[in-house]
Amino acid sequence: MTLKNSFLKLLKEDMKRRIWAIALSMLAFFLLFTVVCAMSVSDFTYRSNQMGSDIYLMEWIHERVLRFMGPANELVLLITIGCAVICGISGFFYLHSKKKVDLYHSIPVKREKLFAVVYLNGLLIYLVPYIISLILCFIILGVNQYLQLEVFLAALTAFGVNILYYCLIYTIAIIAVMLTGNLVVSVLGTAVFYLYGSLIVAIKEMYHSQFFISYFSTENSDNRIINMSPLGNYINIAGRIAEGGGRDVLGTIVMVSIFTLVLVLTALFLYKKRPSEAAGKAMAFRVSQPIIKLALVIPVSLVGGILFMDVASGGNMAWFLFGLIFSLIVSHGIIEIIYHFDIRKAFHGKYYLLASAVVVGIIVCIFRYDLFHYDTYLPKKSDIKSMSVDIGGLDDHIRYFEFDSIKNRNIYDNNYELNRMEIRDFTSAYELAKYGIEHFKKYNKGKNEVRSLYEITEYGAKDAKYYLYKVKYRLNSGKEIYRQYMLPVKETYELLQDVYADMDFKKGHYPIYQWEATSIEGVSCHNEFENKEFSLDVNKKEQLLELYRADLKNLTLNDITHLQPVAKLTFEIKNYNSNYYVYPTFANTITFLKDHGFDSTRVVEAKDVREIVVRNLNIKFEEAKVIINGAAYETAIAIPTMEAVNTDIEEEGTKNYSDLASIEEMIPSLVDYDYYWNNHVFIDVEDSVEVMVTIHLDEYGNHISNSYYFKAGEIPEFVKKDIRY
């Protein structure tokens, strides 16, 4: 009983010392949780009174309540992080004062009990206001009939997740205090512990990106950077749990629980071993000084090298080396000054400085000279389960979005194809990657400067076209490997045709294969002559999807290269529009559209064109002239006003055509501007000649103007002469 009373007495005394933290925690929860909940409910009630029992409003209110009470509530996340940092640093604040340390450690109580008292109080300061505010929110929601079972379970889930990550963040702050003897150094140490993991992963990403041509950043890379910070991991996991989570989320929760327990035991061990005379010093343990110094100086030096090189631009190795050396010396000096609180000690510990320089040099050489053959690595065929590829410059109008239920909007997924595509017959895809490596070896031979992805386009024929080929290898072992290669179109076109014809590729390349008819909110179609919005029920939408998929299955890369679309279908899914071309070979789709009032067989003919304006973009401005009433004027001199001459101005290098014969000869050679840029790698045009076509829409004089290019080698001779091509 005496032992119990002494523990409670110590708990009470420590709580008195931290009354300000209790007040701050209660105020934060009351204002940012309870009051915000009441305000939100008031808004919901007002909307309900205005709109009645609208089903969409009720669904929206339910989603908002779930979000507020669930793990993804940003305000509660902010309170949790802030409270954990404050309680962690302030709980053992007395360790920074020699007088207070002597006082506390003179109490005839084991250090384990003192640690338990302070640690438990720090937990209660967060836990009690949270529970009180949570109960008040339940009452507010219950009275207003918004407290459903799903909301209650979401709140309990959030409570568990927040408590777990509070303990993690709180314990890390305590460890930072245990390792230091000064408030400022404790704060800096806490920040380092929170961000260090992310910094290391970010440095790895920067060096891969800078020195390896075949490297590219993926969403997995970004997630690794975020998840290596306890703060980022907390926010990420909270959001994923709110979305539904998964086995990987449960695995993360288990790992965080175990890691937190290990950290608590580590903090207790450090507290027991911490010498009382460490109060007021920068570091509490002498043995930790060189370890922390090396752990900070090396990454800071590596970051400095990249930053100086980026600022200087052009991948200048001289500035890179300067940045490495400068950052190495400065960071080492600052840490020594902090350790000794003496600026004269800036160059103390020269052997550690030399050791840091050696490690930095080894790391730089690994990346600079690709000692582990990252760029030339190719898994064995027998080790690969499947492949995913992303072909740059093909169907650039396709946008890959995923609906984010937390943010209630569509989020662009940069690696949609690589994540969802699984090519099992990957012979051609593999050969393309192999060709990319051989191509790179040939190009890279003898180069000494820092490499850049875009340098690879310097070699080969000047008019050669290259495309970016991204690859994801899924190995039988479960490992996933990402690479990218810059490949020439001409030499790899046949292999590309094989890859494009594979249905595994198309199902990953075109999101339409993944859609459900019930998700489609609207369908429309347009071409130069018509823009029609269809009224289709679910069955008709399903029919259209089936027909379009059947036509798309037979589409070849040659079709994309040589044909012109006759229309463009637009599907609306969750407020996001996705466009798909209708080609002349799409007989099923064309018939469906015709049956529903849209004629996609009508294409632009000479009789539909009012005028074509062709402009040679190679004509230099200083050479340009304008022709007015047959007289030539240099553009640099004064030109009579339009009112004075009352005639059209025709710039040299530009020609207007309105006669039927000229138009008839030009029309077959034109490629739509947008279509070309959406597939620019595989379509050859004369892009230095701009063509503007004005098309009649009806007998009332309505018209539109569209931009085109001439196909490569198909500019009519009379046009070349007229525009001085």
Protein Blocks (a to p, Z undefined) as FASTA:
>chain_A
ZZmmmmmmmmmmmmmmmmmmmmmmmmmmmmmmmmmmmmmmmmmmmmmmmnopafklmmmm
mmmmmmmmmmklmklmmmmmmmmmmmmmmmmmmmmpmklmmmmmmpccdfklmmmmmmmm
mmmmmmmmmmmmmmmmmmmmmmnopacfklmmmmmmmmmmmmmmmmmmmmmmmmmmmmpc
bfklmmmmmmmmmmmmmmmmmmmmmmmmmmmmkbccdfklmmmmmmmpmklmmmmmmmmm
mnnpamklmmmmmmmmmmmmmmmmmmmmmmmmpcfklgopablblklmmmmmmmmmmmmm
mmmmmmmmmmngnoiaklmmmmmmmmmmmmmmmmmmmmnopaklmmgoklmmmmmmmmmm
mmmmmmmnomnommlgccdfklpmbdcdddehiaklbccddddfklopacddfklmmmmg
ccfblmlmmmmmmmmmmmmmmmmgopabdcdfklmmmgccfkbccdddddddddfkopac
dddddddfklmmmmmmmmmmpmklmmmmmmklmpcfklpmbdcdddfkbccdddddfklm
mmmmmmmmmmmmmpcfklmmmmccfbdcdddeehiacdddddfklmmlmmmmmmnopafk
bccdfklpmbdcdddfkbcfklpccdeehiacdfkbccddfklnopacddehiacdfbfk
lmmmmmmmpccfklmmmmmmmpccdfkbccdddddfbfnopacdddddddehiacfklmm
mnoZZ
